[in-house]
C-alpha cells in the first residue's frame, strides 16, 4: 500500500473512523500545504474544483481502498473504516505521522462547510471553479495568443491539469499517436472526461503523432534528430489536421500535449515550430525549464 493511502487511513483512525468525503479531501489538502512534510514526497496534489481543492488521484485511490476492503461508503458522501482498516498498521515516516496528528488535532472537528470556508479564505486560487454562490475570489486566467506545448512525464494528473489552468489554457490538443498510459488520468477516455469536468476542451489528433514502432530503440541524440527530421518532412502531407489545429489555436488558448517532459525529445516541439511558420504565434513550453 502506498504511503499516501496509509495517510488517509491514519487520518480516519485518528478522527474516530468516519468522515465525509469533503472532510477527507480538505484534511489531505491541508496536510499537503500546511505541514513541513507535505504528506510525503509522493503525496496527493490538488486542482480547483467545485468545492475547492480536489484530487482526482485521491478519489480514484479511495475507490481502490473500498474495493480492497479497508473503507466502506456509509452514504455517497461519507466514508468509514472497515474492521480491516481499523486494524491496519499505518506506520509512516515520523515526520509525516507527526504532521497528520497536527492536522487532525487542529481541523478534525470541523465540518465540511467550515473547512471549505477556512480554505477559501486562505487559498483564493482554489475558488476559481467553485459552484458555491458568491464564493469565487479569483477569476480563471486566460493565456495570451501562443502555441503552447506540455508533457505530462513525471506529473500526476492533478498537477498537470492544475498547470494548464494556472497557465490560462482552455483546450488540450492531444498529439499522441496512441493515447494510452499506465499512469492514472492520461488514458484518452479518462483524460477527456477529467478535462471536461474542468471546462477544458479535449481534442485528439492521432495523425499528428509518431507510431510507437518508429520510436523503438531510440536513445542517442542523433537518432532523435533523424526521427524528427522524417516527421518534419511528413507534416506537409497532413494539411487537414494542421488546418484544424490552427483553427483551434486561433479560437481558444490551447496546448499541444504528449508524454515527454523535455520538448527537445518530443515531436510536439517539431509540430509547434512547424505551426509557427503557418500562423503568427510564438511557441511556449509549459512546465519545463532547462
C-alpha positions in Angstrom: 0.0 0.0 0.0 1.3 3.5 -0.9 2.3 5.8 2.0 -0.3 8.4 0.8 -3.0 5.8 1.1 -1.9 4.8 4.6 -2.0 8.6 5.4 -5.7 8.7 4.5 -6.5 5.7 6.7 -4.4 7.1 9.6 -6.4 10.3 9.5 -9.6 8.4 9.7 -8.3 6.3 12.5 -7.5 9.5 14.4 -10.9 11.1 14.0 -12.9 8.0 15.0 -13.2 6.1 11.8 -15.8 8.1 9.9 -15.6 11.3 7.8 -17.3 12.9 4.9 -15.6 12.9 1.5 -15.3 16.7 1.8 -13.6 16.5 5.2 -11.1 13.9 3.9 -10.3 15.8 0.8 -9.7 19.1 2.8 -7.6 17.4 5.5 -5.4 15.9 2.8 -5.1 19.3 1.2 -4.1 21.0 4.4 -1.6 18.2 5.2 0.0 18.8 1.7 0.3 22.6 2.1 0.5 23.5 5.8 3.0 21.0 7.2 6.7 20.6 6.8 6.4 17.0 5.4 3.6 18.0 2.9 2.4 14.4 3.5 5.5 12.8 1.9 7.3 13.1 -1.4 4.6 11.4 -3.4 1.5 12.8 -1.7 -1.6 14.0 -3.5 -1.7 17.2 -5.4 -4.8 19.3 -6.0 -6.8 21.3 -8.5 -9.5 23.9 -8.0 -12.8 22.1 -8.3 -16.5 22.5 -7.4 -16.0 22.9 -3.7 -12.3 24.0 -3.6 -9.2 21.8 -3.7 -9.7 18.4 -5.1 -7.6 15.5 -6.1 -8.8 13.1 -8.9 -6.0 10.7 -7.8 -7.1 10.7 -4.2 -10.7 10.0 -5.3 -9.6 7.1 -7.5 -7.4 5.6 -4.8 -10.2 5.9 -2.3 -12.3 3.7 -4.6 -9.4 1.2 -4.6 -9.3 1.2 -0.8 -13.0 0.4 -0.8 -12.6 -2.4 -3.3 -9.8 -3.8 -1.2 -11.9 -3.8 2.0 -10.2 -1.0 4.0 -13.0 1.5 3.6 -16.7 1.4 3.0 -19.2 4.0 1.9 -21.8 4.9 4.5 -23.5 7.2 2.0 -22.3 8.6 -1.3 -20.5 11.4 0.6 -19.3 9.6 3.7 -16.5 7.1 4.3 -16.0 4.7 7.2 -13.1 2.4 8.1 -13.9 -1.3 8.0 -12.6 -3.6 10.8 -9.7 -4.4 8.4 -9.0 -0.6 8.0 -9.2 -0.1 11.8 -6.6 -2.9 12.4 -4.2 -1.8 9.6 -0.7 -0.8 10.7 -0.4 2.7 9.3 3.2 3.3 10.4 4.6 6.1 8.4 7.8 8.2 8.5 7.9 10.0 11.8 7.6 13.5 10.2 4.5 12.5 8.2 2.9 10.9 11.3 3.6 13.9 13.4 2.0 16.2 10.7 -1.1 14.0 10.4 -1.6 14.3 14.1 -1.3 18.0 13.9 -3.8 18.3 11.1 -6.4 16.1 12.8 -5.9 17.8 16.1 -6.4 21.2 14.5 -9.1 20.6 11.9 -10.5 17.1 12.8 -13.6 18.5 14.5 -14.5 21.0 11.7 -17.5 20.3 9.4 -17.0 20.1 5.7 -18.5 23.5 5.2 -16.3 25.1 7.8 -13.3 23.5 6.2 -14.4 24.9 2.8 -14.8 28.4 4.3 -11.4 28.3 6.0 -9.6 27.1 2.9 -11.4 29.6 0.6 -10.3 32.4 3.0 -6.6 31.3 2.8 -6.3 29.9 -0.7 -8.1 32.0 -3.2 -6.8 30.1 -6.2 -8.9 27.1 -5.3 -12.1 29.2 -5.5 -11.9 29.7 -9.3 -14.2 26.8 -10.2 -16.4 26.9 -7.1 -20.1 26.1 -7.5 -21.0 27.8 -4.2 -22.8 31.1 -4.8 -20.6 34.2 -4.3 -17.5 32.2 -3.2 -15.2 32.8 -6.2 -12.4 35.1 -5.2 -10.3 34.8 -8.3 -11.0 34.7 -12.0 -9.6 31.9 -14.0 -6.8 33.3 -16.2 -6.8 33.4 -19.9 -3.5 32.8 -21.7 -2.1 35.1 -24.4 -2.1 34.0 -28.0 0.7 31.4 -28.3 1.4 27.9 -29.5 1.7 26.2 -26.1 3.1 22.7 -25.6 3.3 20.5 -22.5 4.5 17.0 -21.5 3.0 15.1 -18.6 6.0 12.9 -17.8 6.7 12.8 -14.0 3.4 14.6 -13.2 0.2 13.4 -11.6 -3.0 14.2 -13.5 -3.9 16.8 -10.8 -0.5 18.5 -11.1 -0.7 18.5 -14.9 -4.3 19.9 -15.1 -3.5 22.5 -12.4 -0.6 23.6 -14.5 -2.9 24.1 -17.5 -5.4 26.1 -15.6 -2.7 28.3 -14.0 -1.4 28.9 -17.4 -4.8 30.0 -18.7 -5.3 27.0 -21.1 -8.9 26.1 -22.2 -8.1 23.4 -24.7 -5.9 20.3 -24.7 -4.8 19.1 -28.1 -3.5 15.5 -27.7 -1.0 14.7 -30.4 -0.1 11.2 -29.2 -0.4 8.5 -31.8 -1.7 6.0 -29.3 -3.2 7.9 -26.2 -2.9 5.2 -23.6 -1.0 5.4 -20.3 -0.4 3.3 -17.2 -0.3 6.5 -15.2 -3.8 7.3 -13.9 -5.6 10.1 -15.7 -3.7 10.1 -19.0 -5.6 7.4 -21.0 -7.6 9.1 -23.7 -11.1 8.4 -22.2 -10.1 9.4 -18.7 -8.2 12.5 -19.7 -11.1 13.6 -21.9 -13.6 13.1 -19.0 -11.4 14.9 -16.5 -10.8 17.8 -18.8 -14.5 18.2 -19.5 -15.2 18.4 -15.7 -12.8 21.4 -15.6 -14.2 23.1 -18.8 -11.0 22.2 -20.8 -11.9 21.1 -24.3 -10.2 17.9 -25.3 -9.2 17.1 -28.9 -7.2 14.2 -30.2 -5.2 14.1 -33.5 -3.6 10.7 -33.8 -2.4 11.5 -37.3 -0.1 14.1 -35.9 1.6 11.5 -33.6 4.5 9.2 -34.2 3.7 5.4 -34.1 5.5 3.6 -31.3 7.1 1.3 -33.9 9.1 4.3 -35.2 10.3 5.1 -31.7 11.6 1.7 -30.7 15.2 1.6 -29.6 15.5 5.4 -29.9 18.1 6.7 -27.4 21.0 8.6 -28.9 20.6 12.2 -29.8 21.4 11.6 -33.5 18.6 9.1 -33.6 16.1 11.7 -32.3 17.4 14.1 -34.9 16.7 11.6 -37.7 13.3 10.7 -36.3 12.2 14.3 -36.1 13.6 15.2 -39.5 11.5 12.4 -41.0 8.4 13.6 -39.1 9.0 17.2 -40.2 9.1 16.1 -43.9 5.8 14.3 -43.5 4.0 17.2 -41.9 3.2 18.9 -45.1 1.0 16.0 -46.1 -1.2 16.4 -43.0 -3.0 19.5 -44.3 -6.4 18.7 -43.0 -5.2 18.0 -39.4 -2.9 21.1 -39.5 -5.7 23.3 -40.7 -8.0 22.0 -37.9 -5.3 22.6 -35.2 -4.8 26.1 -36.5 -8.5 26.9 -36.2 -8.4 25.6 -32.6 -5.3 27.6 -31.7 -7.0 30.8 -33.1 -10.2 30.2 -31.2 -9.1 29.4 -27.6 -5.8 29.2 -25.6 -4.7 25.6 -26.5 -1.8 23.4 -25.6 -0.2 20.6 -27.7 0.3 17.6 -25.3 2.4 14.5 -25.4 4.2 12.5 -22.8 7.9 13.5 -22.8 8.8 16.3 -20.3 11.6 17.7 -22.4 10.2 19.2 -25.6 13.6 18.7 -27.3 13.0 15.0 -27.2 9.3 15.2 -28.3 7.7 15.5 -31.7 5.2 18.1 -30.3 8.0 20.7 -30.4 8.7 19.9 -34.1 4.9 20.3 -34.7 4.8 23.5 -32.8 7.7 25.0 -34.7 6.1 24.0 -38.0 2.8 25.6 -37.0 4.6 28.8 -36.1 5.6 29.1 -39.7 2.0 28.9 -40.7 0.4 31.3 -38.1 1.7 34.4 -36.3 2.2 32.9 -32.9 5.3 32.2 -30.8 5.9 28.8 -29.2 6.0 28.4 -25.5 6.6 25.2 -23.5 4.8 24.9 -20.2 6.1 23.2 -17.1 9.6 22.6 -18.2 12.8 24.5 -17.7 16.3 23.6 -18.8 
